[in-house]
Amino acid sequence: MLEKGKFLEKTNFIVFLFIILFSSSLFSQTTISKIFKYNTSLRNSSALFIQNDGTDIQEGKIFFGEKRIKINYENPQKITLILSEKKGVYINHELEESQYFNTNKSYVSFFFKILNGDKFLEKPTVQENSIELNNSFNISDVNYKIKIVYENNPIKIRKIIVLENDEKLEISFFNHNNLESFEKNFFSMINPYLN
């Protein structure tokens, strides 16, 4: 009888452990699907941001379109970046010049994957007021670590931290607007200063 009791106790412990692990995994998957649903809802929205690389602080506004992202830096310089999954354009309004580049060879491509629903390697860290997603990867022999911090309940993107080798870039988002409507050429990559 004593042996049967010990066996049932061990079995109950294993079942309890399995339930905890399964519910934790299920909770993690539910959180991830909520985040991807939120990321998809970013289309036709905007937010103000502050970007800090440890040396310079820049302020501006980011716009999320169907397939492109437009970033307007307003302070200290007026610069626009328009990004798609494969290419981007850098527009310096003070110098009236534009430069084109490949985004698929930079960490920018990672953000398009996240916006399109690709999964992170690590499970999210869920706290009462925030959710953190962490990932690391290598592009062209450069190591990147990325952390995306979301506000929890309701889910809202608040911060992106990118570590590129030993350099840190931190972008904080606020004043989200989900009801943006954009003109047809708003995300155009055509150089605005061509005559």
ROMARDREN-477847 format. One record per residue (C-alpha): x, y, z; residue number from 1; chain; residue in three letters. Coordinates in Angstrom, 3 decimals. Example, Ala and Ser with C-alpha at 12.3 -4.5 7.8 and 13.67 -1.06 7.14 Angstrom:
2
- 12.300  -4.500  7.800  1  A  ALA
- 13.670  -1.060  7.140  2  A  SER
REM end
This chain:
195
- 0.000  0.000  0.000  1  A  MET
- 2.867  2.356  0.882  2  A  LEU
- 4.511  1.601  -2.475  3  A  GLU
- 1.259  2.389  -4.346  4  A  LYS
- 0.993  5.735  -2.513  5  A  GLY
- 4.553  6.691  -3.482  6  A  LYS
- 3.872  5.697  -7.096  7  A  PHE
- 0.678  7.815  -7.200  8  A  LEU
- 2.531  10.717  -5.601  9  A  GLU
- 5.251  10.553  -8.301  10  A  LYS
- 2.624  10.199  -11.019  11  A  THR
- 0.691  13.190  -9.690  12  A  ASN
- 3.900  15.227  -9.627  13  A  PHE
- 4.703  14.286  -13.260  14  A  ILE
- 1.148  15.134  -14.365  15  A  VAL
- 1.309  18.439  -12.459  16  A  PHE
- 4.702  19.255  -14.035  17  A  LEU
- 3.379  18.366  -17.515  18  A  PHE
- 0.319  20.611  -17.019  19  A  ILE
- 2.531  23.525  -15.918  20  A  ILE
- 4.919  23.091  -18.862  21  A  LEU
- 2.063  22.684  -21.351  22  A  PHE
- 0.127  25.687  -20.034  23  A  SER
- 3.332  27.772  -20.041  24  A  SER
- 3.950  26.795  -23.669  25  A  SER
- 0.311  27.501  -24.558  26  A  LEU
- 0.472  30.883  -22.783  27  A  PHE
- 3.666  31.679  -24.698  28  A  SER
- 2.047  30.757  -28.039  29  A  GLN
- -1.039  32.853  -27.207  30  A  THR
- 1.182  35.827  -26.354  31  A  THR
- 3.149  35.426  -29.591  32  A  ILE
- -0.029  35.238  -31.688  33  A  SER
- -1.353  38.384  -29.965  34  A  LYS
- 1.909  40.175  -30.767  35  A  ILE
- 1.843  39.116  -34.421  36  A  PHE
- -1.800  40.192  -34.673  37  A  LYS
- -0.797  43.560  -33.193  38  A  TYR
- 2.179  43.844  -35.585  39  A  ASN
- -0.168  43.243  -38.519  40  A  THR
- -2.488  45.963  -37.181  41  A  SER
- 0.369  48.485  -37.364  42  A  LEU
- -0.392  48.971  -41.058  43  A  ARG
- -1.806  52.449  -41.680  44  A  ASN
- -0.611  53.728  -38.316  45  A  SER
- 2.058  56.044  -36.973  46  A  SER
- 3.969  56.838  -33.788  47  A  ALA
- 6.389  59.439  -32.536  48  A  LEU
- 9.845  58.193  -31.543  49  A  PHE
- 13.082  59.132  -29.842  50  A  ILE
- 16.231  57.379  -31.060  51  A  GLN
- 19.400  57.211  -28.976  52  A  ASN
- 22.670  55.615  -30.072  53  A  ASP
- 24.639  56.690  -26.996  54  A  GLY
- 26.056  59.721  -28.798  55  A  THR
- 23.192  61.385  -30.633  56  A  ASP
- 19.496  61.722  -29.828  57  A  ILE
- 17.091  62.078  -32.749  58  A  GLN
- 13.336  62.639  -32.764  59  A  GLU
- 10.738  62.035  -35.415  60  A  GLY
- 7.718  60.116  -36.585  61  A  LYS
- 7.362  56.629  -38.072  62  A  ILE
- 4.604  55.610  -40.493  63  A  PHE
- 3.637  51.991  -41.206  64  A  PHE
- 2.180  51.334  -44.672  65  A  GLY
- 1.064  48.111  -46.332  66  A  GLU
- 4.543  47.145  -47.551  67  A  LYS
- 6.742  50.069  -46.590  68  A  ARG
- 7.810  52.030  -43.548  69  A  ILE
- 8.555  55.744  -43.656  70  A  LYS
- 10.672  57.356  -40.957  71  A  ILE
- 10.802  61.146  -40.753  72  A  ASN
- 13.596  62.475  -38.549  73  A  TYR
- 12.729  66.035  -37.545  74  A  GLU
- 15.336  66.937  -34.935  75  A  ASN
- 18.282  67.676  -35.058  76  A  PRO
- 18.318  67.052  -38.853  77  A  GLN
- 15.505  66.665  -41.339  78  A  LYS
- 16.051  63.208  -42.868  79  A  ILE
- 13.609  60.686  -44.335  80  A  THR
- 14.088  56.936  -44.639  81  A  LEU
- 11.661  54.865  -46.702  82  A  ILE
- 12.103  51.128  -46.258  83  A  LEU
- 10.763  47.993  -47.904  84  A  SER
- 11.825  44.379  -47.439  85  A  GLU
- 14.482  44.568  -50.153  86  A  LYS
- 15.432  48.215  -50.618  87  A  LYS
- 15.411  51.598  -48.986  88  A  GLY
- 16.134  55.237  -49.666  89  A  VAL
- 17.865  57.781  -47.429  90  A  TYR
- 16.797  61.374  -48.168  91  A  ILE
- 18.753  64.256  -46.651  92  A  ASN
- 16.455  67.273  -47.011  93  A  HIS
- 19.111  69.816  -46.025  94  A  GLU
- 21.508  68.632  -48.751  95  A  LEU
- 18.655  67.734  -51.148  96  A  GLU
- 20.158  64.351  -51.957  97  A  GLU
- 19.006  60.732  -51.916  98  A  SER
- 20.891  57.460  -51.561  99  A  GLN
- 19.481  53.993  -52.238  100  A  TYR
- 20.544  50.836  -50.395  101  A  PHE
- 19.648  47.161  -49.855  102  A  ASN
- 17.691  46.483  -46.674  103  A  THR
- 17.957  42.701  -46.976  104  A  ASN
- 21.636  42.957  -45.976  105  A  LYS
- 20.910  44.820  -42.738  106  A  SER
- 18.941  44.284  -39.539  107  A  TYR
- 16.041  46.183  -41.152  108  A  VAL
- 15.069  42.948  -42.946  109  A  SER
- 14.508  41.376  -39.527  110  A  PHE
- 11.780  43.909  -38.669  111  A  PHE
- 9.894  43.143  -41.858  112  A  PHE
- 10.012  39.451  -40.949  113  A  LYS
- 8.539  40.237  -37.527  114  A  ILE
- 5.859  42.479  -39.037  115  A  LEU
- 4.975  39.666  -41.435  116  A  ASN
- 4.627  37.089  -38.652  117  A  GLY
- 7.962  35.246  -38.561  118  A  ASP
- 8.731  33.736  -35.201  119  A  LYS
- 11.388  34.677  -32.711  120  A  PHE
- 13.898  32.048  -31.645  121  A  LEU
- 13.238  32.686  -27.972  122  A  GLU
- 9.965  32.628  -26.065  123  A  LYS
- 8.604  35.991  -24.957  124  A  PRO
- 9.276  37.211  -21.440  125  A  THR
- 5.910  38.272  -20.065  126  A  VAL
- 5.647  40.562  -17.065  127  A  GLN
- 2.625  42.334  -15.630  128  A  GLU
- 3.098  45.514  -17.695  129  A  ASN
- 5.396  44.428  -20.526  130  A  SER
- 6.341  41.697  -22.990  131  A  ILE
- 9.893  41.312  -24.287  132  A  GLU
- 10.959  39.487  -27.407  133  A  LEU
- 14.655  38.757  -27.853  134  A  ASN
- 16.534  37.404  -30.819  135  A  ASN
- 20.049  37.269  -32.172  136  A  SER
- 21.351  36.602  -35.654  137  A  PHE
- 24.301  37.167  -37.971  138  A  ASN
- 24.282  39.049  -41.292  139  A  ILE
- 27.494  39.373  -43.312  140  A  SER
- 29.655  38.452  -40.288  141  A  ASP
- 28.005  41.088  -38.081  142  A  VAL
- 26.340  39.876  -34.882  143  A  ASN
- 23.016  41.455  -33.932  144  A  TYR
- 20.969  41.159  -30.757  145  A  LYS
- 17.483  42.620  -30.841  146  A  ILE
- 15.018  43.242  -28.050  147  A  LYS
- 11.492  44.477  -28.740  148  A  ILE
- 9.510  45.663  -25.726  149  A  VAL
- 5.722  45.819  -25.885  150  A  TYR
- 3.347  47.298  -23.363  151  A  GLU
- 1.006  44.578  -22.091  152  A  ASN
- -2.793  45.048  -21.912  153  A  ASN
- -3.246  46.505  -24.422  154  A  PRO
- -0.292  45.324  -26.496  155  A  ILE
- 1.572  48.318  -27.918  156  A  LYS
- 5.159  48.611  -29.149  157  A  ILE
- 7.236  50.780  -26.804  158  A  ARG
- 10.917  50.150  -27.474  159  A  LYS
- 13.367  48.491  -29.856  160  A  ILE
- 16.969  47.905  -28.772  161  A  ILE
- 19.540  46.786  -31.339  162  A  VAL
- 23.038  45.693  -30.331  163  A  LEU
- 25.357  45.548  -33.338  164  A  GLU
- 28.608  44.067  -32.082  165  A  ASN
- 29.298  46.558  -29.244  166  A  ASP
- 27.152  49.459  -30.490  167  A  GLU
- 23.677  50.052  -29.034  168  A  LYS
- 20.718  51.722  -30.734  169  A  LEU
- 17.551  52.340  -28.706  170  A  GLU
- 14.269  53.592  -30.178  171  A  ILE
- 11.322  54.480  -27.910  172  A  SER
- 7.789  54.902  -29.318  173  A  PHE
- 4.884  56.995  -28.001  174  A  PHE
- 1.709  58.806  -29.180  175  A  ASN
- 0.502  55.930  -31.358  176  A  HIS
- -2.134  56.749  -33.983  177  A  ASN
- -3.960  53.806  -35.575  178  A  ASN
- -6.191  55.764  -37.921  179  A  LEU
- -3.787  57.090  -40.538  180  A  GLU
- -4.706  57.455  -44.203  181  A  SER
- -1.890  58.067  -46.646  182  A  PHE
- -1.855  59.674  -50.073  183  A  GLU
- -0.955  57.410  -52.988  184  A  LYS
- 2.703  58.553  -53.240  185  A  ASN
- 3.361  58.928  -49.503  186  A  PHE
- 5.733  55.920  -49.447  187  A  PHE
- 7.308  56.646  -52.870  188  A  SER
- 11.044  56.042  -53.133  189  A  MET
- 11.490  58.460  -56.016  190  A  ILE
- 14.072  61.150  -55.301  191  A  ASN
- 11.998  64.287  -54.481  192  A  PRO
- 14.864  66.569  -55.580  193  A  TYR
- 15.227  65.373  -59.186  194  A  LEU
- 14.546  68.137  -61.690  195  A  ASN
REM end
